[in-house]
Amino acid sequence: MSTSKRNRILAAKRITPTAVDMFADVKAKFAKLKEVREKIATMKALYQEHDALMTELLPLFIVKTDSQFIINREITIGTEKHKLAPHFYDEKKGIVLAKQWKSSAFETATIE
């Protein structure tokens, strides 16, 4: 066997070591966490704006007397009707709930 043929065979059999990052999965998770936190930070401003608008609009649905609060479920402004869906009341059962559990920020009601 000639030297050049033997060198070609050995060169073909050589395996070049590749660098394997053992922590690639963990690093990817940290990168994803950073990305999620950045999205949450941008959404904080939207939550603040939402809360400010709800604070301004909720009094349109609520009438306060000396001894009670009256909650209007629907109001009409011009030709548009707006509904209030309070989260402390279960429409299916017809009862007032002590708590409303959600996976997001707690809201008192939703205006549609």
N, C-alpha and C positions, 0 to 999 in steps of 0.2 A: 504494500500500500504506500502510495507516495505521500510525501509530507503535506503537499497542498491539499490532497484529497482528505487526509486525516484532519487537517486544520478546518476544512469546510464542514466535515461531519461534527467535529467538536464545537464549532461555532454555531451550527444548527441546533445542537443539543443544549447549548448554554441557555439558561433561564435568567433573564435579567430580573433582579429583585425589584418589586414595586413597593412603594411606600403605602402602607395601609394605616389609615387613621382609625385607631380603635375607639376613639371618642366621637366619631362622626355623627352617630345617632343623637348623642347627648348635646353636641354642639348645634345640631339642627333644631332640637327642641328649645334650646336657649334662644336661638335666632327667631323661632316662631313666637316664643313668649315676648320677646322684644317687639315684634311686629304687632302682636295683639295689644300690648300695652300702648303702643302708639295710636292704634285705632281707638282704643278706649279714651285716651286723652283728647282726641279730636271730638269724640262724642259727648264729652262732659259739657262742652259749650252748648250742644243741642239740648241736653237735659236741663241745663240752666234756663235756656230760652223757653223750653216747654213748660217748666215750672212757673216762670214769670207770666206766661200767657194764661195758664190755668188759674193762677192767682187773680188775674184781672177778670177772667170770664166766669168763674164760679159764682161770684155774687149776683150775676144775672139770673141764676137759677134758684137762688136762696133768698127768701123773704124772712126777716127777723121781726118778731113782735116782742112784747115785754116778757112773755112766758114760753115762747116756742120758736122753733125754726120751721119754716115751711119750704120744702124742696119741690120745685117744679120740675117734672120729668122732661118737659118739652117747652121750648119758647119759640116764638115766631118773631123774626126780625125782617121786616119788609116782606118778601115773598119766600124767604128761606126758613125752614124749620130746623131747629137744632135740638138734639136729645142729650140728656144726661144719663149716663149709666153708672150709678154708684156701685162701687165694689164691695160695700158693706151690706148690700141687700141681695139676697138670692131670689131672683124672679121665679125660678121653677118651684121652689119650696114656699115662697112668700114669707120669708123670715129675715130678720136683721141678723147679720153675722157678727160675732165678737171680733174675729180676725180674718184678714184676707191674706193668705200666703202666696207669694209669687217668687219666681227666681230672679226677678229684676227689681228695680227700685219700686217701693210701695207707692201706689197712687190711690187717692181717695175716690176718684171717679174718672170716667172717660167722657169727653164731649165729642159727639159725632156730628 
